[in-house]
Structures are given as structure tokens and as C-alpha cells.
């Protein structure tokens, strides 16, 4: 199936309607039409560093996307909970204790 046939069979919306569906961004500014178009044309970096584009089609002289395409876009941008997560920062005391423990292990091994 092509992107066009998928989007046409979903709940289609214009890019400006897509922008209005999203919550405000930085400093409470609404999501702009230019931002949505940038996601369509250039994409956005996903959690793994890959480029993810918002699915949309050109119909007549305008772009349309779908509610479902917005959901897929958000899902692809969102890191999975089972992805490698950064461990919580250790305190200086924890780091020192772990270093001392490792030093004792190395001494036992004769290194």
C-alpha cells in the first residue's frame, strides 16, 4: 500500500488542523503550520537518531495528513521503555566506593 492509499482511508486532516490538534510547544507557543510542514518534508530526529517524517500526501494544491499518521509519527519519535536507558547518576560517594571495590578486586587478582 502506498502512503496515499493509507492516508485517504484514515481520518484526513489538513496540516493546519494537525497543528491545532497538538499542545503548545516551547514557552506556550502554539505548534505552527511551518513546523508541521517541516516534519513532512525534512522530518525530525527520533530517539535512536534516525530521521522520522510525518506521513502526508499532496492532494490538489494542498498537503493532507491523518490523525492516525500523527499518532504513528509520535510513536516513532518516542523512545521505547525497554530501550537502553541511562542509569541514574551516581553520587561522588557511590563512585568512590565502587572504585575502592574494583581496586580490591584487582588486588585479589594480582593486578
Secondary structure in CASP SS format (residue, H / E / C, confidence):
PFRMAT SS
TARGET T0000
AUTHOR 0000-0000-0000
METHOD secondary structure of the structure
MODEL  1
X C 1.00
X C 1.00
X H 1.00
X H 1.00
X H 1.00
X H 1.00
X H 1.00
X H 1.00
X C 1.00
X C 1.00
X C 1.00
X E 1.00
X E 1.00
X E 1.00
X H 1.00
X H 1.00
X H 1.00
X H 1.00
X H 1.00
X H 1.00
X H 1.00
X C 1.00
X C 1.00
X C 1.00
X C 1.00
X H 1.00
X H 1.00
X H 1.00
X C 1.00
X C 1.00
X C 1.00
X C 1.00
X H 1.00
X H 1.00
X H 1.00
X H 1.00
X H 1.00
X H 1.00
X H 1.00
X H 1.00
X H 1.00
X C 1.00
X C 1.00
X E 1.00
X E 1.00
X C 1.00
X C 1.00
X C 1.00
X C 1.00
X C 1.00
X E 1.00
X E 1.00
X C 1.00
X C 1.00
X C 1.00
X C 1.00
X E 1.00
X E 1.00
X E 1.00
X C 1.00
X C 1.00
X E 1.00
X E 1.00
X E 1.00
X E 1.00
X E 1.00
X H 1.00
X H 1.00
X H 1.00
X H 1.00
X H 1.00
X H 1.00
X H 1.00
X H 1.00
X H 1.00
X H 1.00
X H 1.00
X C 1.00
X C 1.00
X C 1.00
X C 1.00
X C 1.00
X C 1.00
X C 1.00
X C 1.00
X C 1.00
X C 1.00
X C 1.00
X C 1.00
X C 1.00
X C 1.00
X H 1.00
X H 1.00
X H 1.00
X H 1.00
X H 1.00
X H 1.00
X H 1.00
X H 1.00
X H 1.00
X H 1.00
X H 1.00
X H 1.00
X H 1.00
X H 1.00
X H 1.00
X H 1.00
X H 1.00
X H 1.00
X C 1.00
X C 1.00
END
